Amino acid sequence: MTSTPLVDIRHATRAFGEHLALDDVSLQIGTGELVGLLGPNGAGKSTLISLLNGLRKPTSGTVRVAGRDPRVPANRVVIGSTPQETGLPPTIKVREVVDFVARHYPDPDDTAALFDRFGLTELAGRQCGSLSGGQQRRLAVALAMVGRPDLVLLDEPTTGLDVDARQSLWSAIEDYQAGGGTVLITSHYLEEIQRLAERVVVIDRGQILVDDSTQAVIDRVDVDRVELSSEDSRLDTLPGVASLARAGDRVTLLTADADALVRALVSERIEFSRLRVTGASLEDAFAHLTRTAA
């Protein structure tokens, strides 16, 4: 990273009437970082991204990308973005929309290489309106990166993708960062943020709650995750169980002492199988942080 931040937000506030969507937010992101932006629905994530891509201006405070105001159209040449809703013209062909977006940048990526990277080669001659939801998401991320911008903003980029397509897109995002690109990503798939992001920013009610490395955020939750298969109704009464979640016969328990919990399973003669003990996940940490702030 360079000493001068690529993204520099200082004391930004954004109000919609009497509703304060962002409240005195300051955030700096250095060149080459891959940052995950997390928060509940309505927390201010989309508003923050709209300030960065120049779609909105702060009510007060300043927003700069590469030292420039993104509200000025000419300055947005350093930014690529993927909105939650793609809104691609239904009759324009994939190749045409990629070429159109590429012409807005001084040094765009090679189109053939881009199509290959995002699995779009066989779709190049198709109209955008004929694409599935997952295919449109892949195209949207490709459009965010076709200009090789300094900053890529990805808002829920893998919504609607199957597991294989999601893994492929993760690799493309990681390759983009490895080439020196800076990425800010939001996602409801917290395993996605845990896999990709080196740093996590948690926002809630328009304010930043946490800004730290991904591992440091996870370490804030001093619990273990115990997963097992069992239909026994006594699991939530075992000592040290902080929470329990069921998905069919699969149970996930959070506990401060996994060893003691396993001993209790045996001593209480609870039938179980497929036991798995791991540390806390980013999902656990996020739930803890937002619950604590409520």
C-alpha positions, 0 to 999 in steps of 0.5 A: 500500500502507498502512504496516501490512501486511495479512498479518503472519506472524512467526517462524511454525513448523509441525510435523507430528510430527517433520516441519517443514513451516514453519521460522521463516517471516516474511512481510508483505504490504501492502494492494493487493499481488499476490504469487506464492508459488512452491516445489517440491511439499512446500516448505510453500506449502499449509501457509503458506496453511492458516495464513493462512485459519485452517485450521491454527495455527502450532506457534510464532510468530504469523499475523495478517490485518488485525491479527486471528487467522484462527483465530477464525471471525469474523475470517475475514470479510476472507479469501476462498480457493480450495483446490486441490480445490474439494469442492463439494456435487454436488447444490447449484446454482451459484446456490445455492452462490454465494448461500450463500457471499455471505451470510457477508460484510457487503458481497458483490459483485453476483451477476449481475455476478460470474456475468458476470465469471467466465462462469457466467451460463449455468451458474447453474441447473446442479448443481455435480456436473455441471460440468467441472473447468475450470468448477468452478475458475472457480466456486471463484475466483468464490466466493473473491471474492464477498464482496469480502474484503481478502485472496484466497488462490488455490491453483492457480486455473487448473488444468484451464482452457484457454488462453482461460479462463485468460486470462479468469481472469487478467483477473478477478484483475488487476481485483480487485487494481486495485480495491484487493484483495490477492492471494496466488497459487500456481501451477505455471504459472510464466508465470501468476505472471510475468504477474500477480505484482509480487512473488515469494516462493520457499519451499523446505523450509519456509523462504523462499529469496527475497522480491523483485520479480518482475523482480529474481528473474528478473534473478538468473539471468544467462542468455539463452534461445535457442529454435530448431527443429533436429534436430541432435544437436550442440547441447548441445556448443556453447560456453556452453550451460548447459542444453538442453530438447527438445519435438519438434524445438523446442529451448530452450537457456540460455546466458550469451552468446546472441551467441556461441551464434548465431555457433557455430550458423553456424560449425558449419553446424548447420541450424536455423529459427525462431530466437528469443532472449529474456532469462531467464524466471521459470521459469528463475530458479525452477529456478536458485534451487531447484537452488542450494538443494538 
